[in-house]
Amino acid sequence: MLECGMLTRDRKTLRRHSAVLCDDLVVDELFIQSLQADAILTGNMAEKIMAAQTSRARSWELLLLLPKRGPNAFRSFCSALQVTEQQHLCDLLTQSPENDGRETHVDAEEEAEGQAGRPMERTEKKRERFVNSSLPFPTQEEIATKRVRTHESMEFSLDADSPINTPVLPCTPDFYVSHCKQSYRMNSSPRGFALVISNVTFDSCAAPDLDPRKGGEVDDEVLRKVFTELDYIVSTHRDLTAQNMRACIKTFCNRTEHRTVDSCVVCLLSHGVEGAIYGTDGQLLPLEWVFEAFDNAHCPLLQNKPKMFFIQACRGDEMDCGVEQTDGPVRTCSPSCEQRDAGREGQGDADSRQRGDMGTPRIKLPQRSDMICGFASLKGQRICTAAMRNTKRGSWFIQEINTALRLHARDTHLADILVQVNSRIKEREGYAPGTAHHRCKEMSEFTSSLCKDLYLFPKYQPQY
């Protein structure tokens, strides 16, 4: 008889830690691909798992299938955890007491019997996970008690686990060839320069109302890693006054190396209000000044090149408490409850446009163009909202930017990536029972003056 079940000790290990796995496990495309490569999952199984609406539901679908996928399924599962940098879960499973027992097989009938007969055991295991696990509490986003703010800047601090760092998936040569002509040129190496300014600690005397942005240091490291993988030269600056931020941005704009690259990235992370972000001295840097510094008049070396901005800051102190969906379920299935356009106008060679012929007027450019900016929170006519941040995983917005770029930059242009980020942020929800912040919401947005599709074509270099 074919042995189709998992080893008994491995099945018990998965059952014992199922609650932690459902809360913490990140089942993404790379994870599924790893299991498919080992023939643990079929294509239909992979589609069924990825079709689940929430992260928790995907994890649960996978955990239901694994015990029936043979004696090698557990080992492949642990290998996939390592590949996707979820080593803490791999350690939890491999150091489990069951793993020092003898190896016995279980067939599908025994597995079904075991699953049906132990509701009390599953309840006990869920209760025991907080005692026996070396992990912090699961990834439910909880808000620590905070003093009432009297200042207009607010960014809520939430607890969760470490950020996702699956490798950036590469663009294929076929995709590059089929999309490069209608897109911005994006084949220089490096692709461009990236500037990250992250204010985490504020002057307690000059800015007493601005709390430390716990978790902000995670954000700038996440951005440094993902844009380095996307072939940008990244410079990171932390804890700058408003005047020093101006100086840093001016220096970055004036880099002569912009002439030889195809784009640039600017990430600003701090407390903020509508239209401005704070320096560590409590002084404001207007975002209008930032955008002006990169416009066609002030930064000619970046004319006709895409300029990407990501602003992680509040745009007011109002918390979005959300509204009940009139035709929706009684309770949302938000994945975060458990843890967490471009036109097609052609563009010629910029240098030939600038030169022109003697007596022929040069083509003029608008004062500002070819920019796209993602904001962590909304600006509205009546309300400007606060942004949410986890103390261990970083801010919601940067988390989703990081994940979307890693998984989808290979075949999705940036405007559509930011639509995906909006969709993910819309689903997210804070978890803080008994506080005013329970089930808090956030909504990101972006603005664009791009004139072509913007693909980053990660890890692809044309051969000339």
C-alpha positions as semicolon CSV with decimal commas, in nm:
position;residue;x (nm);y (nm);z (nm)
1;M;0,000;0,000;0,000
2;L;0,132;0,344;-0,092
3;E;0,230;0,552;0,208
4;C;0,055;0,878;0,135
5;G;0,044;1,033;0,481
6;M;0,286;1,244;0,680
7;L;0,504;1,108;0,958
8;T;0,310;1,096;1,283
9;R;0,560;1,315;1,468
10;D;0,549;1,578;1,193
11;R;0,170;1,575;1,182
12;K;0,161;1,628;1,559
13;T;0,412;1,913;1,531
14;L;0,198;2,092;1,275
15;R;-0,114;2,038;1,483
16;R;0,055;2,159;1,799
17;H;0,165;2,486;1,639
18;S;-0,126;2,535;1,397
19;A;-0,257;2,844;1,577
20;V;0,082;3,017;1,565
21;L;0,129;2,918;1,201
22;C;-0,212;3,055;1,104
23;D;-0,127;3,384;1,273
24;D;0,237;3,426;1,162
25;L;0,287;3,231;0,841
26;V;0,321;3,433;0,520
27;V;0,207;3,221;0,225
28;D;0,312;3,409;-0,087
29;E;0,398;3,315;-0,445
30;L;0,759;3,225;-0,363
31;F;0,649;2,999;-0,078
32;I;0,403;2,814;-0,300
33;Q;0,659;2,784;-0,581
34;S;0,903;2,620;-0,341
35;L;0,646;2,355;-0,244
36;Q;0,551;2,299;-0,608
37;A;0,918;2,249;-0,699
38;D;0,930;1,962;-0,447
39;A;0,607;1,816;-0,590
40;I;0,428;1,870;-0,259
41;L;0,155;2,081;-0,418
42;T;-0,014;2,043;-0,754
43;G;-0,109;2,340;-0,967
44;N;-0,473;2,312;-0,865
45;M;-0,379;2,303;-0,498
46;A;-0,161;2,611;-0,539
47;E;-0,443;2,800;-0,709
48;K;-0,689;2,704;-0,438
49;I;-0,455;2,826;-0,163
50;M;-0,370;3,157;-0,332
51;A;-0,738;3,221;-0,410
52;A;-0,816;3,248;-0,038
53;Q;-0,911;3,604;0,055
54;T;-0,693;3,652;0,363
55;S;-0,346;3,559;0,481
56;R;-0,494;3,347;0,759
57;A;-0,721;3,162;0,516
58;R;-0,426;3,083;0,286
59;S;-0,227;2,945;0,581
60;W;-0,522;2,734;0,695
61;E;-0,578;2,588;0,346
62;L;-0,212;2,490;0,328
63;L;-0,209;2,334;0,676
64;L;-0,512;2,123;0,588
65;L;-0,339;1,987;0,276
66;L;0,012;1,924;0,408
67;P;-0,055;1,615;0,626
68;K;-0,192;1,432;0,321
69;R;0,103;1,511;0,092
70;G;0,342;1,236;0,194
71;P;0,635;1,182;0,430
72;N;0,849;1,454;0,266
73;A;0,590;1,730;0,302
74;F;0,708;1,846;0,643
75;R;1,072;1,874;0,534
76;S;0,974;2,068;0,222
77;F;0,752;2,295;0,430
78;C;1,045;2,379;0,660
79;S;1,268;2,437;0,356
80;A;1,012;2,681;0,213
81;L;1,009;2,865;0,546
82;Q;1,386;2,911;0,518
83;V;1,370;3,022;0,154
84;T;1,113;3,289;0,240
85;E;1,308;3,407;0,547
86;Q;1,063;3,276;0,805
87;Q;1,337;3,101;0,999
88;H;1,167;3,167;1,333
89;L;0,878;2,940;1,229
90;C;1,117;2,675;1,097
91;D;1,299;2,678;1,431
92;L;0,970;2,651;1,618
93;L;0,875;2,336;1,423
94;T;1,213;2,163;1,415
95;Q;1,278;2,219;1,787
96;S;0,934;2,084;1,881
97;P;0,934;1,793;2,135
98;E;0,767;1,563;1,883
99;N;1,075;1,568;1,664
100;D;1,279;1,345;1,891
101;G;1,028;1,056;1,855
102;R;1,042;0,762;1,620
103;E;0,928;0,804;1,261
104;T;0,596;0,640;1,176
105;H;0,370;0,693;0,880
106;V;0,004;0,779;0,887
107;D;-0,231;0,715;0,598
108;A;-0,506;0,943;0,481
109;E;-0,777;0,760;0,677
110;E;-0,584;0,787;1,004
111;E;-0,523;1,153;0,934
112;A;-0,894;1,221;0,879
113;E;-0,974;1,029;1,197
114;G;-0,720;1,229;1,394
115;Q;-0,847;1,559;1,263
116;A;-1,206;1,480;1,351
117;G;-1,153;1,344;1,701
118;R;-0,954;1,604;1,892
119;P;-1,135;1,937;1,923
120;M;-1,033;1,966;2,289
121;E;-0,670;1,891;2,207
122;R;-0,666;2,163;1,943
123;T;-0,809;2,409;2,193
124;E;-0,543;2,311;2,448
125;K;-0,264;2,343;2,193
126;K;-0,382;2,690;2,097
127;R;-0,379;2,785;2,464
128;E;-0,035;2,633;2,519
129;R;0,131;2,812;2,229
130;F;0,176;3,127;2,435
131;V;0,347;2,928;2,708
132;N;0,565;2,693;2,506
133;S;0,655;2,907;2,205
134;S;0,973;3,113;2,203
135;L;0,803;3,356;1,965
136;P;0,653;3,688;2,061
137;F;0,273;3,703;2,056
138;P;0,123;3,647;1,710
139;T;0,106;3,918;1,455
140;Q;-0,215;4,081;1,567
141;E;-0,162;4,454;1,546
142;E;-0,206;4,592;1,894
143;I;-0,178;4,951;2,004
144;A;0,007;5,027;2,323
145;T;-0,154;5,271;2,563
146;K;-0,056;5,621;2,454
147;R;-0,098;5,960;2,611
148;V;-0,355;6,190;2,456
149;R;-0,200;6,408;2,189
150;T;-0,223;6,782;2,193
151;H;-0,022;6,821;1,873
152;E;-0,152;6,788;1,521
153;S;0,096;6,518;1,423
154;M;0,009;6,159;1,500
155;E;0,136;5,821;1,389
156;F;0,005;5,527;1,585
157;S;0,246;5,261;1,705
158;L;0,137;4,898;1,669
159;D;0,301;4,569;1,761
160;A;0,372;4,292;1,509
161;D;0,650;4,069;1,377
162;S;0,943;4,121;1,141
163;P;0,911;4,250;0,782
164;I;0,879;4,032;0,473
165;N;1,204;3,996;0,278
166;T;1,133;3,746;0,001
167;P;1,374;3,809;-0,289
168;V;1,268;4,052;-0,559
169;L;1,133;3,839;-0,842
170;P;1,320;3,897;-1,170
171;C;1,177;4,034;-1,492
172;T;1,198;3,793;-1,785
173;P;1,367;3,888;-2,113
174;D;1,041;3,831;-2,301
175;F;0,853;4,071;-2,075
176;Y;1,120;4,339;-2,116
177;V;1,117;4,310;-2,497
178;S;0,737;4,327;-2,515
179;H;0,702;4,630;-2,283
180;C;1,015;4,845;-2,309
181;K;0,903;5,048;-2,613
182;Q;0,591;5,197;-2,454
183;S;0,761;5,251;-2,118
184;Y;1,013;5,485;-1,965
185;R;1,369;5,385;-2,044
186;M;1,479;5,170;-1,751
187;N;1,793;4,976;-1,829
188;S;2,080;5,173;-1,678
189;S;2,286;5,003;-1,412
190;P;2,233;5,129;-1,154
191;R;1,873;5,217;-1,237
192;G;1,921;5,537;-1,041
193;F;1,983;5,685;-0,699
194;A;1,751;5,654;-0,400
195;L;1,735;5,889;-0,104
196;V;1,579;5,773;0,223
197;I;1,531;6,024;0,507
198;S;1,391;5,866;0,821
199;N;1,324;6,064;1,137
200;V;1,281;5,828;1,431
201;T;1,390;6,022;1,740
202;F;1,285;6,383;1,794
203;D;1,436;6,657;2,012
204;S;1,249;6,635;2,342
205;C;1,307;7,005;2,410
206;A;1,238;7,151;2,065
207;A;0,958;6,905;1,979
208;P;0,811;6,770;2,304
209;D;0,487;6,660;2,138
210;L;0,658;6,439;1,879
211;D;0,701;6,089;2,018
212;P;0,978;5,857;1,893
213;R;0,862;5,668;1,587
214;K;0,927;5,317;1,721
215;G;0,956;5,087;1,423
216;G;1,065;5,371;1,195
217;E;1,415;5,226;1,186
218;V;1,264;4,907;1,040
219;D;1,109;5,107;0,755
220;D;1,430;5,268;0,637
221;E;1,614;4,935;0,644
222;V;1,330;4,767;0,449
223;L;1,346;5,043;0,187
224;R;1,725;5,026;0,167
225;K;1,712;4,652;0,103
226;V;1,433;4,647;-0,155
227;F;1,568;4,938;-0,363
228;T;1,921;4,796;-0,348
229;E;1,779;4,472;-0,491
230;L;1,605;4,680;-0,757
231;D;1,952;4,812;-0,854
232;Y;1,941;5,157;-0,695
233;I;2,229;5,314;-0,507
234;V;2,062;5,400;-0,178
235;S;2,172;5,666;0,068
236;T;1,995;5,665;0,404
237;H;1,988;5,955;0,651
238;R;1,828;5,940;0,991
239;D;1,711;6,202;1,239
240;L;1,759;6,527;1,047
241;T;1,631;6,872;1,136
242;A;1,414;7,049;0,879
243;Q;1,712;7,259;0,767
244;N;1,932;6,951;0,733
245;M;1,661;6,775;0,532
246;R;1,661;7,068;0,290
247;A;2,039;7,055;0,259
248;C;2,036;6,678;0,208
249;I;1,770;6,698;-0,065
250;K;1,953;6,983;-0,244
251;T;2,276;6,782;-0,244
252;F;2,092;6,480;-0,381
253;C;1,923;6,686;-0,656
254;N;2,258;6,831;-0,764
255;R;2,432;6,496;-0,813
256;T;2,590;6,502;-1,157
257;E;2,550;6,122;-1,177
258;H;2,177;6,170;-1,241
259;R;2,280;6,238;-1,603
260;T;2,377;5,873;-1,660
261;V;2,088;5,694;-1,488
262;D;1,723;5,646;-1,578
263;S;1,527;5,740;-1,264
264;C;1,537;5,839;-0,899
265;V;1,357;5,751;-0,575
266;V;1,291;5,970;-0,271
267;C;1,146;5,829;0,053
268;L;1,054;6,061;0,339
269;L;0,953;5,908;0,672
270;S;0,857;6,121;0,970
271;H;0,570;6,270;1,165
272;G;0,370;6,506;0,948
273;V;0,070;6,723;0,880
274;E;-0,107;6,794;0,555
275;G;0,147;6,930;0,309
276;A;0,457;6,901;0,530
277;I;0,673;6,668;0,737
278;Y;0,858;6,735;1,060
279;G;1,229;6,761;1,118
280;T;1,364;6,635;1,449
281;D;1,362;6,996;1,572
282;G;0,984;7,021;1,532
283;Q;1,012;7,249;1,226
284;L;0,817;7,168;0,913
285;L;0,952;7,093;0,565
286;P;0,683;7,168;0,302
287;L;0,635;6,885;0,053
288;E;0,572;7,145;-0,218
289;W;0,934;7,257;-0,173
290;V;1,049;6,894;-0,211
291;F;0,859;6,843;-0,536
292;E;0,980;7,178;-0,668
293;A;1,341;7,074;-0,602
294;F;1,296;6,786;-0,848
295;D;1,095;6,967;-1,116
296;N;1,214;7,026;-1,471
297;A;1,349;7,374;-1,394
298;H;1,541;7,296;-1,075
299;C;1,666;6,946;-1,159
300;P;1,735;6,942;-1,535
301;L;1,941;6,621;-1,521
302;L;1,621;6,432;-1,436
303;Q;1,406;6,586;-1,709
304;N;1,189;6,326;-1,885
305;K;1,297;6,065;-1,631
306;P;1,058;5,913;-1,376
307;K;1,088;6,045;-1,022
308;M;0,929;5,829;-0,752
309;F;0,831;5,960;-0,409
310;F;0,704;5,767;-0,109
311;I;0,581;5,969;0,190
312;Q;0,532;5,780;0,516
313;A;0,381;6,044;0,742
314;C;0,050;6,152;0,883
315;R;-0,147;6,421;0,703
316;G;-0,345;6,510;1,013
317;D;-0,437;6,375;1,356
318;E;-0,776;6,223;1,278
319;M;-0,799;5,847;1,315
320;D;-1,002;5,661;1,056
321;C;-1,237;5,445;1,262
322;G;-1,394;5,299;0,949
323;V;-1,760;5,247;0,865
324;E;-1,962;4,928;0,852
325;Q;-2,013;4,789;0,502
326;T;-2,388;4,790;0,445
327;D;-2,394;4,466;0,244
328;G;-2,086;4,311;0,402
329;P;-2,031;4,045;0,671
330;V;-2,087;4,115;1,038
331;R;-1,711;4,119;1,091
332;T;-1,442;4,192;0,839
333;C;-1,205;3,922;0,719
334;S;-0,920;4,170;0,705
335;P;-0,577;4,001;0,691
336;S;-0,445;4,264;0,925
337;C;-0,688;4,181;1,199
338;E;-0,482;3,867;1,238
339;Q;-0,137;4,025;1,193
340;R;-0,148;4,286;0,989
341;D;-0,238;5,648;-1,485
342;A;0,007;5,643;-1,683
343;G;-0,052;5,780;-2,037
344;R;0,105;5,637;-2,351
345;E;0,232;5,948;-2,524
346;G;0,561;5,884;-2,706
347;Q;0,881;6,048;-2,595
348;G;1,188;6,108;-2,807
349;D;1,549;6,135;-2,701
350;A;1,581;6,407;-2,437
351;D;1,923;6,528;-2,554
352;S;1,813;6,576;-2,914
353;R;1,511;6,775;-2,796
354;Q;1,731;7,001;-2,587
355;R;1,979;7,062;-2,871
356;G;1,738;7,137;-3,154
357;D;1,853;7,296;-3,482
358;M;1,984;7,648;-3,516
359;G;1,686;7,880;-3,532
360;T;1,441;7,606;-3,427
361;P;1,276;7,661;-3,090
362;R;1,339;7,394;-2,832
363;I;1,047;7,184;-2,720
364;K;0,921;7,313;-2,389
365;L;0,836;7,102;-2,088
366;P;0,582;7,167;-1,817
367;Q;0,729;7,299;-1,495
368;R;0,661;6,964;-1,332
369;S;0,610;6,622;-1,493
370;D;0,712;6,258;-1,480
371;M;0,649;6,225;-1,106
372;I;0,457;5,970;-0,904
373;C;0,405;5,999;-0,531
374;G;0,259;5,749;-0,287
375;F;0,117;5,881;0,041
376;A;0,055;5,664;0,347
377;S;-0,267;5,844;0,433
378;L;-0,542;6,044;0,271
379;K;-0,596;6,412;0,225
380;G;-0,963;6,500;0,210
381;Q;-1,174;6,813;0,210
382;R;-1,292;6,753;0,565
383;I;-1,040;6,514;0,714
384;C;-0,669;6,440;0,702
385;T;-0,589;6,102;0,845
386;A;-0,319;5,940;1,056
387;A;-0,083;5,665;0,943
388;M;-0,034;5,336;1,124
389;R;0,300;5,190;1,224
390;N;0,410;4,864;1,388
391;T;0,692;4,874;1,641
392;K;0,859;4,561;1,498
393;R;0,742;4,535;1,141
394;G;0,733;4,902;1,049
395;S;0,450;5,103;0,899
396;W;0,159;4,949;0,712
397;F;0,231;5,153;0,401
398;I;0,601;5,065;0,378
399;Q;0,521;4,699;0,449
400;E;0,284;4,686;0,154
401;I;0,519;4,883;-0,076
402;N;0,797;4,639;0,011
403;T;0,584;4,329;-0,050
404;A;0,428;4,458;-0,373
405;L;0,764;4,560;-0,521
406;R;0,924;4,227;-0,434
407;L;0,644;4,018;-0,581
408;H;0,506;4,228;-0,867
409;A;0,769;4,474;-0,995
410;R;0,878;4,210;-1,245
411;D;0,562;4,252;-1,455
412;T;0,354;4,541;-1,315
413;H;0,402;4,913;-1,372
414;L;0,433;5,131;-1,067
415;A;0,091;5,296;-1,088
416;D;-0,074;4,956;-1,076
417;I;0,154;4,850;-0,791
418;L;0,032;5,149;-0,592
419;V;-0,327;5,051;-0,671
420;Q;-0,247;4,710;-0,524
421;V;-0,099;4,881;-0,217
422;N;-0,418;5,085;-0,179
423;S;-0,622;4,767;-0,194
424;R;-0,412;4,598;0,073
425;I;-0,417;4,902;0,301
426;K;-0,796;4,920;0,262
427;E;-0,821;4,565;0,402
428;R;-0,597;4,628;0,701
429;E;-0,734;4,680;1,046
430;G;-0,578;4,743;1,385
431;Y;-0,631;4,509;1,676
432;A;-0,654;4,667;2,021
433;P;-0,958;4,541;2,214
434;G;-1,081;4,776;2,482
435;T;-0,919;5,086;2,332
436;A;-1,042;5,363;2,105
437;H;-0,801;5,232;1,839
438;H;-0,958;4,888;1,806
439;R;-1,034;4,809;1,440
440;C;-0,878;5,138;1,328
441;K;-0,837;5,184;0,953
442;E;-0,601;5,360;0,714
443;M;-0,622;5,452;0,345
444;S;-0,324;5,533;0,124
445;E;-0,333;5,721;-0,206
446;F;-0,104;5,832;-0,486
447;T;-0,073;6,111;-0,741
448;S;0,085;6,079;-1,081
449;S;0,212;6,298;-1,361
450;L;0,377;6,005;-1,539
451;C;0,357;6,015;-1,917
452;K;0,444;5,653;-1,987
453;D;0,418;5,320;-1,813
454;L;0,684;5,286;-1,545
455;Y;0,830;4,937;-1,519
456;L;1,138;4,876;-1,305
457;F;1,240;4,559;-1,497
458;P;1,413;4,413;-1,190
459;K;1,733;4,211;-1,233
460;Y;1,724;4,244;-1,612
461;Q;2,004;4,401;-1,808
462;P;1,972;4,423;-2,189
463;Q;2,253;4,267;-2,388
464;Y;2,385;4,503;-2,652
